Amino acid sequence: MVAIIQSLDDIKAGLAVLRASDPRLDAVHRLAGDPPLRRAEQGFVGLARIVVSQQVSVASAAAIWRRTCEVFDPLTPSRILAAPDEEFRRAGLSAPKIRTLRAIARAIEDGLDLAALGAQDAAAARLALTAIKGIGPWTADVYLLFCLGHGDAWPAGDIAIQEAIKVGLGLQTRPTAKQMGPLAEPWRPLRGAAAHLWWSYYRVLKKREGVLAK
């Protein structure tokens, strides 16, 4: 059964197990503290927002998302599929993002149940999402973790987590997305809680210099 992160208590419970089994995470937790809960709307709207917000500044992402919601009201797969290119451009969406939103909408219209992915094995759920043209591993992992609360989602391509792990585990170089898989293997099936912890640790690193005490 897949663990679902729905509350701060779920994160704390997962971290308690991880800290007991891996002293390295206990040391990271002592510096980072309990991570905040990060949840976003699930379903088509949640995935669409992740796509719209990628590769732009926070301010630009907010503005484009606001215009997208204004142009497409309601924001549904059928509305997206029926819309002409002009409406997407009015929202400020690039050609690749238009193609991706349409591909997601088509997948849902063809039977993809985004909510049901939360109960699937993380690898299978990720595969279902990345089968959609324009959805990469990072987008899939972020959707699984933040929109569905998938307890074992692991954003291996996230640079912030990679950097935090480099410092926290005393690595010489920042691990690649491919290397992040084996590194997180000991944290299954609670890699989602571990990801929250590493993001919190990254915020600590950004605020002050230093490494973990030996």
JOBELMO-V593698 format. One record per pair of residues at least 12 apart in sequence whose ideal C-beta (glycine too) atoms are under 10 Angstrom apart, sorted by sequence separation. I is the first residue (numbers start at 1). GAP is how many residues later the second one is. If there is no record, write none. Layout:
{{I GAP} {I GAP}}
This chain:
{{49 12} {52 12} {53 12} {68 12} {71 12} {116 12} {117 12} {128 12} {129 12} {141 12} {162 12} {163 12} {171 12} {15 13} {16 13} {52 13} {85 13} {88 13} {126 13} {127 13} {140 13} {141 13} {142 13} {145 13} {161 13} {162 13} {3 14} {15 14} {88 14} {114 14} {126 14} {129 14} {141 14} {161 14} {162 14} {165 14} {169 14} {184 14} {49 15} {52 15} {71 15} {72 15} {83 15} {113 15} {114 15} {125 15} {126 15} {129 15} {140 15} {141 15} {142 15} {159 15} {162 15} {165 15} {49 16} {52 16} {71 16} {72 16} {112 16} {125 16} {128 16} {139 16} {141 16} {142 16} {15 17} {48 17} {51 17} {52 17} {71 17} {112 17} {126 17} {137 17} {138 17} {140 17} {141 17} {162 17} {71 18} {72 18} {80 18} {83 18} {122 18} {125 18} {126 18} {137 18} {138 18} {139 18} {159 18} {162 18} {165 18} {15 19} {49 19} {68 19} {71 19} {72 19} {83 19} {112 19} {122 19} {125 19} {137 19} {138 19} {156 19} {157 19} {158 19} {161 19} {165 19} {15 20} {48 20} {49 20} {68 20} {70 20} {71 20} {81 20} {112 20} {137 20} {138 20} {156 20} {157 20} {48 21} {70 21} {71 21} {80 21} {81 21} {107 21} {136 21} {137 21} {138 21} {156 21} {157 21} {162 21} {12 22} {68 22} {69 22} {71 22} {80 22} {83 22} {107 22} {122 22} {155 22} {156 22} {158 22} {11 23} {12 23} {45 23} {67 23} {68 23} {80 23} {82 23} {117 23} {122 23} {125 23} {156 23} {157 23} {161 23} {11 24} {45 24} {48 24} {67 24} {68 24} {77 24} {80 24} {81 24} {107 24} {108 24} {120 24} {126 24} {156 24} {11 25} {66 25} {67 25} {68 25} {77 25} {80 25} {81 25} {104 25} {107 25} {118 25} {125 25} {155 25} {156 25} {8 26} {11 26} {49 26} {65 26} {66 26} {67 26} {75 26} {79 26} {80 26} {106 26} {107 26} {117 26} {118 26} {154 26} {8 27} {10 27} {11 27} {45 27} {48 27} {64 27} {65 27} {77 27} {78 27} {81 27} {105 27} {106 27} {117 27} {125 27} {126 27} {154 27} {156 27} {8 28} {9 28} {48 28} {64 28} {77 28} {80 28} {81 28} {103 28} {104 28} {107 28} {120 28} {122 28} {125 28} {126 28} {156 28} {8 29} {45 29} {48 29} {63 29} {64 29} {68 29} {72 29} {76 29} {77 29} {80 29} {103 29} {104 29} {114 29} {118 29} {119 29} {121 29} {122 29} {123 29} {154 29} {155 29} {165 29} {168 29} {169 29} {7 30} {45 30} {64 30} {75 30} {77 30} {78 30} {103 30} {104 30} {114 30} {117 30} {118 30} {120 30} {122 30} {126 30} {154 30} {168 30} {6 31} {44 31} {45 31} {77 31} {78 31} {102 31} {103 31} {104 31} {117 31} {118 31} {119 31} {121 31} {122 31} {123 31} {154 31} {164 31} {5 32} {7 32} {44 32} {48 32} {60 32} {76 32} {77 32} {100 32} {102 32} {103 32} {115 32} {116 32} {118 32} {122 32} {152 32} {5 33} {6 33} {43 33} {44 33} {64 33} {68 33} {76 33} {77 33} {100 33} {101 33} {114 33} {115 33} {117 33} {118 33} {154 33} {161 33} {164 33} {165 33} {168 33} {5 34} {43 34} {99 34} {100 34} {114 34} {154 34} {161 34} {164 34} {167 34} {168 34} {44 35} {77 35} {99 35} {100 35} {104 35} {118 35} {152 35} {156 35} {160 35} {161 35} {163 35} {164 35} {167 35} {44 36} {56 36} {98 36} {100 36} {117 36} {141 36} {152 36} {154 36} {155 36} {161 36} {162 36} {164 36} {165 36} {168 36} {97 37} {151 37} {152 37} {154 37} {155 37} {158 37} {161 37} {164 37} {165 37} {167 37} {168 37} {56 38} {96 38} {151 38} {152 38} {153 38} {154 38} {160 38} {161 38} {163 38} {164 38} {167 38} {52 39} {55 39} {100 39} {138 39} {150 39} {151 39} {152 39} {153 39} {156 39} {160 39} {163 39} {164 39} {166 39} {52 40} {54 40} {137 40} {151 40} {152 40} {154 40} {155 40} {158 40} {161 40} {162 40} {164 40} {52 41} {55 41} {56 41} {150 41} {151 41} {152 41} {154 41} {158 41} {160 41} {161 41} {164 41} {170 41} {51 42} {52 42} {54 42} {55 42} {150 42} {151 42} {152 42} {153 42} {160 42} {163 42} {164 42} {170 42} {54 43} {149 43} {152 43} {155 43} {159 43} {160 43} {163 43} {167 43} {168 43} {169 43} {53 44} {148 44} {155 44} {158 44} {167 44} {168 44} {170 44} {51 45} {52 45} {160 45} {167 45} {51 46} {54 46} {145 46} {146 46} {160 46} {51 47} {145 47} {52 48} {144 48} {145 48} {48 49} {51 49} {52 49} {146 49} {51 50} {141 50} {145 50} {146 50} {141 51} {145 51} {48 52} {51 52} {47 53} {48 53} {51 53} {142 53} {47 54} {141 54} {48 56} {44 57} {47 57} {48 57} {44 60} {47 60} {44 61} {47 61} {44 63} {44 64} {43 65} {122 66} {47 67} {122 67} {44 68} {46 68} {121 68} {45 69} {46 69} {122 69} {43 70} {44 70} {122 70} {43 71} {42 72} {43 72} {42 73} {42 75} {42 76} {47 82} {54 82} {51 83} {51 84} {54 84} {47 85} {50 85} {54 85} {47 88} {50 88} {51 88} {54 88} {50 89} {53 89} {50 90} {47 92} {50 92} {51 92} {47 93} {50 93} {49 94} {47 95} {46 96} {47 96} {50 96} {46 97} {50 97} {49 98} {43 100} {46 100} {47 100} {42 101} {46 101} {47 101} {40 102} {42 102} {45 102} {46 102} {40 103} {38 104} {42 104} {43 104} {40 105} {41 105} {42 105} {43 105} {39 106} {40 106} {41 106} {42 106} {38 107} {39 107} {40 107} {42 107} {38 108} {39 108} {40 108} {37 109} {39 109} {40 109} {39 110} {38 111} {37 112} {5 113} {4 114} {2 115} {4 115} {2 116} {2 117} {1 118} {2 118} {2 119} {2 120} {2 123} {32 132} {28 136} {32 136} {14 137} {28 137} {31 137} {11 138} {14 138} {10 139} {28 139} {5 140} {11 140} {28 140} {5 141} {10 141} {24 141} {27 141} {28 141} {2 142} {7 142} {27 142} {5 143} {6 143} {25 143} {4 144} {5 144} {24 144} {25 144} {4 145} {5 145} {6 145} {24 145} {2 146} {3 146} {4 146} {5 146} {24 146} {2 147} {3 147} {4 147} {5 147} {2 148} {3 148} {5 148} {2 149} {3 149} {1 150} {2 150} {2 151} {38 157} {35 158} {38 158} {35 159} {37 159} {35 160} {36 160} {25 161} {35 161} {38 161} {24 162} {25 162} {34 162} {35 162} {34 163} {35 163} {36 163} {22 164} {32 164} {33 164} {35 164} {36 164} {21 165} {22 165} {32 165} {35 165} {21 166} {28 166} {32 166} {34 166} {35 166} {32 167} {33 167} {36 167} {18 168} {25 168} {29 168} {32 168} {33 168} {35 168} {18 169} {21 169} {25 169} {28 169} {31 169} {32 169} {17 170} {28 170} {31 170} {32 170} {33 170} {29 171} {32 171} {33 171} {17 172} {18 172} {22 172} {25 172} {28 172} {29 172} {32 172} {14 173} {17 173} {18 173} {25 173} {28 173} {31 173} {32 173} {16 174} {19 174} {27 174} {31 174} {14 175} {15 175} {18 175} {14 176} {17 176} {18 176} {25 176} {28 176} {13 177} {14 177} {16 177} {31 177} {14 178} {15 178} {19 178} {11 179} {14 179} {15 179} {18 179} {31 179} {10 180} {13 180} {14 180} {31 180} {11 181} {12 181} {15 181} {31 181} {10 182} {11 182} {14 182} {15 182} {30 182} {31 182} {10 183} {14 183} {30 183} {28 184} {5 185} {11 185} {27 185} {3 186} {10 186} {11 186} {27 186} {2 187} {3 187} {5 187} {27 187} {1 188} {4 188} {5 188} {8 188} {24 188} {3 189} {11 189} {2 190} {3 190} {5 190} {5 191}}
